[in-house]
Amino acid sequence: MRKRSQSLENLAVIHPNAAGLDIGAREIWACVPPGRDPESVKRFSTFTPDLQVLVDWVVACGADTVAMESTGVYWIPVFEMLEARGLKVYLVNAWHLKHVPGRKSDYLDCQWIQKLHSLGLLNGSFRPDGEMVALRGYLRHRAQLLEHRAPHVLHMQKALHQMNLQLHHVLSDVTGVTGLAILRALVAGERDPVKLAQLRNPGCKSSEDTIAKALTGDWKAEQLFVLKQSLEVYDFYTRQVAECDAEIERQSAAMKPRWEGVKELPDVPPLKPGSKSKNQPKLNVRAAIIRLTGVDLVAVEGISASLAQTILSEIGTDMSKWLNDKHFGSWLGLAPTTTSRAARCCVVVPSRPTTEPGKLSGRPRLQ
């Protein structure tokens, strides 16, 4: 411990005005450089007025950069408050501080964070700008709504199956136009298979006779009750998704374009009828991406509009945050390391010796 402390003291100070925060659910410990305040370490509660006092204290102590651990979501409010006051905030991966010895309390934690950050030994995590963070929040919430809605579709299929109503075998999607029309009629009290089959959409591949046979079964009160409630929950989540889509459209329209100068934007190809799935937003995502970035990312093979929108919301449009494409690939988790699962699953096979100029002999390769 003594040797380690001596080596730290000999390192050059990179951030002389650095502060360190140890984030908790109920309290935050803050540390500023010695001599800036009679108490260089203070404890603050996590209520908004207390966070404002914390930010004022850090600014009054002359700090211009702050480091903190990414603990759950507790760091977000104080991170945004510090950033709004013009401080450069480093969100540090907790793993980087995991093996620091001698820490036994939050009081010491914040001092270690402040010390290591002042010496330039901590790297900040990537975080998009405010507009992208807002769009990312909407898209993540939308994805969760769709995820929560999916089990209730399975509940409806299970209820139908237990009544031997083989609707999911004659329809590709029981939550399509034909399927929902039949389910709503079932919940409303209709039991005649022929009348139910007449609700078939003209675009449905199965005939009315086939659908009528599939809807001939054993009506059970408890399963009809399950079907009714599952359909109600499905409709509720569908309305929530529609409201979320409206907010995504509003946020996308309010975002400023990320390109400069005057140039002709590429034309957006018209959407083919029926090309959008029921889970895609009604917003013309492709046009919104072109307006934002100035290029048509969907023209790249394998990139859909929804995927391009998700990627942009997660990484933003400023690629200068990464030194090069290799660093970016590593940040994405696409570069296997010696401790990653991908590396453990790879087999190192020595290549055959070669005498060709410019090539290494016996260089291993991953397969």
Secondary structure, 3 states (H helix, E strand, C coil): CHHHHHHHHHCCCCCCCEEEEEECCCEEEEECCCCCCCCCEEEEECCHHHHHHHHHHHHHCCCCEEEEECCCCCHHHHHHHHHHCCCEEEEECHHHHCCCCCCCCHHHHHHHHHHHHHCCCCCECCCCCHHHHHHHHHHHHHHHHHHHHHHHHHHHHHHHHHCCCCHHHHCCCCCCHHHHHHHHHHHHCCCCHHHHHCCCCCCCCCCHHHHHHHCCCCCCHHHHHHHHHHHHHHHHHHHHHHHHHHHHHHHHHHCCCCCCCCCCCCCCCCCCCCCCCCCCCCCCHHHHHHHHHCCCHHHCCCCCHHHHHHHHHHHCCCHHHCCCHHHHHHHCCCCCCCCCHHHHHCCEEECCCCCCCCCCCCCEEEC
